[in-house]
Amino acid sequence: MESVTLFEVRPEIRSGKPIFAGTRITVYDVLDYLASGMTVEDITNDFPELTEDNVLAAIKFAANRERRLTTPV
């Protein structure tokens, strides 16, 4: 099965924050929209370049980051 890159970091785009590949939409943007009460459907309607899988990937990205930050070395 072919691996798909969902995120990329490019210093010249959005100050190097993780963005969805091929867009200028950051993971933080999507998480912020969810936190403000937007649904996955709201987000994908407002940003048709994103899919439900992208939104779920943002949640997983945040969960993994949190796990790394809170797991002792």
C-alpha positions as MATLAB code, in Angstrom:
seq = 'MESVTLFEVRPEIRSGKPIFAGTRITVYDVLDYLASGMTVEDITNDFPELTEDNVLAAIKFAANRERRLTTPV';
ca = [
       0.000    0.000    0.000;
       1.273    3.469   -0.891;
       1.957    5.920    1.933;
       0.331    9.341    1.652;
       1.914   12.386    3.266;
      -0.822   14.302    5.042;
       1.294   17.020    6.639;
       4.285   19.074    5.672;
       6.348   21.799    7.302;
       7.599   24.587    5.080;
       9.280   27.531    6.824;
       7.948   29.985    4.247;
       4.322   28.934    4.780;
       2.482   29.813    8.005;
       5.755   30.316    9.902;
       6.703   26.661    9.584;
       3.688   25.260   11.420;
       2.537   21.798   10.280;
       0.119   22.243    7.375;
      -1.947   19.828    5.345;
       0.132   18.911    2.304;
      -0.647   21.140   -0.672;
      -2.569   23.716    1.389;
      -1.909   26.623    3.730;
      -4.252   25.179    6.373;
      -2.488   24.328    9.623;
      -3.265   21.465   11.955;
      -3.802   24.145   14.607;
      -6.452   25.831   12.430;
      -8.481   22.630   12.249;
      -8.111   21.916   15.958;
      -9.139   25.494   16.750;
     -12.220   25.173   14.531;
     -13.198   21.952   16.294;
     -12.656   23.549   19.706;
     -14.875   26.474   18.707;
     -17.741   24.091   17.986;
     -17.440   23.502   14.253;
     -18.253   19.984   13.122;
     -16.182   17.906   10.738;
     -18.862   18.586    8.131;
     -18.643   22.355    8.756;
     -14.880   22.271    8.262;
     -14.961   20.174    5.097;
     -17.717   22.411    3.684;
     -15.705   25.565    4.423;
     -12.446   24.008    3.207;
     -13.278   21.605    0.358;
      -9.594   20.730   -0.034;
      -9.859   18.903    3.304;
     -11.612   15.597    3.884;
     -13.037   13.971    6.976;
      -9.850   11.868    7.085;
      -7.787   15.083    7.211;
      -9.752   16.366   10.196;
      -9.393   13.042   11.994;
      -5.672   13.052   11.188;
      -5.379   16.471   12.870;
      -6.928   15.035   16.030;
      -4.575   12.056   15.917;
      -1.612   14.403   15.317;
      -2.544   16.390   18.443;
      -3.051   13.246   20.521;
       0.346   11.879   19.473;
       2.019   15.188   20.239;
       0.394   15.328   23.652;
       1.475   11.749   24.354;
       5.093   12.624   23.451;
       5.013   15.721   25.668;
       3.637   13.880   28.693;
       5.570   10.609   28.421;
       8.744   10.612   30.528;
      11.954    9.866   28.658;
];
